[in-house]
Amino acid sequence: MEEQPIRILLCEDDQNFGDVLRSYLEMHDFEVVLAEDGNKGWNAYQNGDFDVCILDVMMPKKDGFTLAKEIRSKDKEVPIIFLTARSMKEDILEGFKSGADDYITKPFSSEELLMRLQAILKRSRRVVADKEEPKQFTIGEFHFNFPLRLLKYKEEEEQKLSPKEAQLLKLFCLNMNQVMPRSEALTKIWGEDNYFTARSMDVFITKLRKYLKEDDNVEIVNIHGNGFQLLVKEEANS
């Protein structure tokens, strides 16, 4: 059976630049749908089945951050790459909070986009858990079901985690009470260790701390210059 091509939603309001990117990606056997503004991008997303979304941030009618949030409301897992001429840290953090998997600042080479795209697709298709690894974990008074991405505290309502939140918490559980190097988490979950992925991970660490704050015996601590540690006091699991 012939393998289906990777389908990309490309939202770029600069028609010439968009055409160049589309042609380049099509040369590398991707199937590309080009939308010239955020509204057209949203309509195309709703009417198509895409493997990855590449969104320009500054677009008329609807900006890339807004579009990404709408896409994330429907699909928590489809990879999203932002393209932007803005390189301020605040914008980059806003991009990751909107659900981005990567952030490329213009100008960039087509080869750079291709490499980042291939890395993201490789990560998104990677088998997250080895069959020999446990699927469920006890974290103090919490129960964590990794396949279902459900975190439950005692008899309270379950918390549904995002895919990256679940992957990160699982990695913490596999290294419970041990120091987990920052670079290990970045490489295993984000595929690379750089400033942007590190800032993205910090956002997810903050979210996990919020989820786990109900149990005083459970804490994610910073290990200065090394990484993090999911610290669970012994009496919590006794």
C-alpha positions as CSV (number, residue, x, y, z in Angstrom):
1,M,0.0,0.0,0.0
2,E,1.4,3.4,-1.0
3,E,2.3,5.7,1.9
4,Q,0.2,8.8,2.1
5,P,2.1,12.1,1.8
6,I,2.5,14.3,4.8
7,R,-0.1,17.1,4.6
8,I,0.9,20.6,5.7
9,L,-1.4,23.6,6.4
10,L,0.8,26.6,5.6
11,C,-0.7,30.0,6.6
12,E,1.3,32.9,5.2
13,D,-0.1,36.3,4.1
14,D,2.9,37.1,1.9
15,Q,1.7,35.5,-1.3
16,N,5.1,35.3,-2.9
17,F,6.9,34.0,0.1
18,G,4.1,31.5,0.7
19,D,4.3,30.3,-2.9
20,V,8.1,29.8,-2.6
21,L,7.7,27.8,0.6
22,R,4.9,25.7,-0.8
23,S,6.9,24.9,-3.9
24,Y,10.0,24.0,-1.9
25,L,8.0,21.7,0.4
26,E,6.2,20.1,-2.5
27,M,9.6,19.4,-4.0
28,H,10.3,17.3,-0.9
29,D,7.1,15.3,-1.3
30,F,4.9,17.2,1.1
31,E,1.3,18.0,0.3
32,V,0.7,21.7,1.1
33,V,-2.4,23.7,1.4
34,L,-1.6,27.5,1.5
35,A,-3.9,30.0,3.2
36,E,-3.4,33.7,2.9
37,D,-4.9,34.8,6.2
38,G,-6.0,33.4,9.6
39,N,-9.7,33.0,8.7
40,K,-8.8,31.0,5.5
41,G,-6.4,29.0,7.6
42,W,-9.1,28.1,10.1
43,N,-11.5,27.1,7.3
44,A,-8.8,25.0,5.6
45,Y,-8.0,23.3,8.9
46,Q,-11.6,22.4,9.6
47,N,-12.0,20.9,6.1
48,G,-8.8,19.0,6.0
49,D,-6.7,16.4,7.8
50,F,-3.2,17.8,8.4
51,D,-0.1,16.3,9.9
52,V,1.5,19.6,10.8
53,C,0.5,23.3,10.7
54,I,3.0,26.1,9.8
55,L,1.5,29.5,10.9
56,D,2.8,33.0,10.2
57,V,2.2,35.0,13.4
58,M,1.3,38.4,11.8
59,M,-1.6,37.7,9.5
60,P,-4.7,39.8,8.6
61,K,-8.2,38.9,10.0
62,K,-6.8,36.4,12.5
63,D,-3.2,36.2,13.8
64,G,-1.2,33.0,14.2
65,F,-1.5,32.9,18.0
66,T,-5.3,33.0,17.8
67,L,-5.4,30.4,15.1
68,A,-3.1,28.1,17.0
69,K,-5.3,28.3,20.1
70,E,-8.3,27.4,18.0
71,I,-6.5,24.5,16.4
72,R,-5.4,23.4,19.9
73,S,-9.0,23.4,21.1
74,K,-9.7,20.8,18.5
75,D,-6.4,18.9,18.4
76,K,-3.9,18.7,21.2
77,E,-1.3,16.8,19.3
78,V,-0.9,18.1,15.7
79,P,2.5,19.8,15.5
80,I,2.5,23.6,15.1
81,I,5.4,25.7,13.9
82,F,5.3,29.5,14.0
83,L,6.9,31.7,11.4
84,T,7.6,35.3,12.5
85,A,9.7,38.4,12.0
86,R,9.4,39.1,15.7
87,S,12.1,37.8,17.9
88,M,11.2,39.3,21.3
89,K,11.2,36.7,24.1
90,E,7.7,37.7,25.1
91,D,6.4,36.8,21.7
92,I,8.3,33.5,21.7
93,L,6.8,32.6,25.1
94,E,3.4,33.6,23.9
95,G,3.9,31.3,20.9
96,F,4.7,28.3,23.1
97,K,1.7,29.1,25.4
98,S,-0.5,29.1,22.3
99,G,0.6,25.6,21.6
100,A,3.6,25.9,19.4
101,D,6.1,23.0,19.0
102,D,8.7,25.3,17.3
103,Y,9.3,28.9,16.5
104,I,11.3,30.1,13.5
105,T,12.3,33.7,13.1
106,K,12.5,35.3,9.7
107,P,14.6,35.5,7.7
108,F,15.4,31.8,7.6
109,S,16.5,29.4,4.9
110,S,14.2,26.8,3.4
111,E,16.7,24.1,4.5
112,E,16.3,25.2,8.1
113,L,12.6,24.9,7.9
114,L,12.8,21.5,6.3
115,M,15.2,20.2,9.0
116,R,13.0,21.6,11.8
117,L,9.9,20.1,10.1
118,Q,11.5,16.7,9.8
119,A,12.6,16.8,13.4
120,I,9.1,17.6,14.6
121,L,7.5,14.9,12.5
122,K,10.0,12.4,13.8
123,R,9.1,13.3,17.3
124,S,5.4,13.2,16.7
125,R,5.6,9.8,15.2
126,R,7.9,8.4,17.7
127,V,6.6,5.6,20.0
128,V,6.3,7.5,23.2
129,A,6.6,4.6,25.6
130,D,8.5,1.4,25.4
131,K,6.2,-1.6,26.0
132,E,8.4,-2.7,28.9
133,E,7.9,0.6,30.8
134,P,5.0,1.0,33.3
135,K,1.9,2.8,32.2
136,Q,0.5,3.8,35.6
137,F,2.2,5.5,38.5
138,T,1.5,6.5,42.1
139,I,2.8,9.9,43.0
140,G,2.1,10.4,46.7
141,E,-1.7,10.7,46.9
142,F,-1.9,11.0,43.1
143,H,-2.6,8.3,40.5
144,F,-1.3,8.9,37.0
145,N,-2.6,6.9,34.1
146,F,-0.1,7.7,31.3
147,P,-1.9,6.1,28.3
148,L,-5.1,8.0,29.1
149,R,-3.2,11.1,30.3
150,L,-5.3,11.2,33.5
151,L,-4.0,12.6,36.8
152,K,-6.2,11.9,39.8
153,Y,-5.8,13.2,43.4
154,K,-7.5,11.0,46.0
155,E,-11.2,10.9,45.1
156,E,-11.3,14.3,43.3
157,E,-12.1,14.7,39.6
158,E,-9.4,13.6,37.2
159,Q,-7.2,16.1,35.4
160,K,-6.7,15.5,31.7
161,L,-3.1,16.3,30.7
162,S,-1.9,17.4,27.3
163,P,0.4,15.0,25.4
164,K,3.6,16.9,26.4
165,E,2.5,17.3,30.0
166,A,1.9,13.6,30.2
167,Q,5.2,12.7,28.6
168,L,7.1,15.0,31.0
169,L,5.3,13.7,34.0
170,K,6.0,10.1,32.9
171,L,9.7,11.0,32.6
172,F,9.6,12.4,36.1
173,C,7.9,9.3,37.4
174,L,10.5,7.0,35.8
175,N,13.2,9.1,37.6
176,M,11.2,9.7,40.8
177,N,13.4,11.1,43.6
178,Q,16.3,11.2,41.2
179,V,17.8,14.3,39.5
180,M,16.5,14.4,35.9
181,P,18.9,16.5,33.7
182,R,17.2,19.2,31.8
183,S,19.0,18.2,28.6
184,E,17.6,14.6,28.9
185,A,14.0,15.9,29.1
186,L,14.5,18.3,26.3
187,T,16.1,15.7,24.0
188,K,13.6,13.0,24.7
189,I,10.4,15.1,24.5
190,W,11.3,18.1,22.4
191,G,14.0,16.5,20.3
192,E,16.6,19.2,20.9
193,D,18.1,21.3,23.7
194,N,18.1,25.0,23.0
195,Y,16.8,28.3,24.5
196,F,13.4,28.0,22.9
197,T,12.7,24.4,23.9
198,A,14.0,25.1,27.4
199,R,11.6,28.0,27.8
200,S,8.8,25.8,26.5
201,M,9.6,23.1,29.0
202,D,9.6,25.7,31.9
203,V,6.0,26.5,30.9
204,F,5.1,22.8,31.2
205,I,7.0,22.4,34.5
206,T,4.9,25.3,36.0
207,K,1.7,23.6,34.9
208,L,2.7,20.2,36.5
209,R,3.6,22.0,39.7
210,K,0.1,23.5,39.7
211,Y,-1.5,20.1,39.2
212,L,0.6,18.5,42.0
213,K,0.3,21.2,44.6
214,E,-2.6,19.5,46.4
215,D,-0.2,17.0,48.0
216,D,2.3,18.7,50.3
217,N,4.5,15.5,50.1
218,V,5.0,15.9,46.3
219,E,7.2,18.6,44.8
220,I,9.1,19.3,41.6
221,V,12.3,21.1,42.7
222,N,15.0,22.9,40.6
223,I,18.5,21.4,40.9
224,H,20.6,24.4,40.1
225,G,22.8,23.9,37.1
226,N,21.6,20.4,36.5
227,G,17.9,19.9,36.1
228,F,14.8,18.9,38.1
229,Q,13.7,16.4,40.7
230,L,10.3,14.9,41.3
231,L,10.5,14.7,45.1
232,V,8.0,12.4,46.8
233,K,8.5,12.0,50.6
234,E,8.5,8.4,51.7
235,E,5.6,8.7,54.1
236,A,3.4,9.8,51.1
237,N,3.6,6.4,49.5
238,S,3.6,4.4,52.8
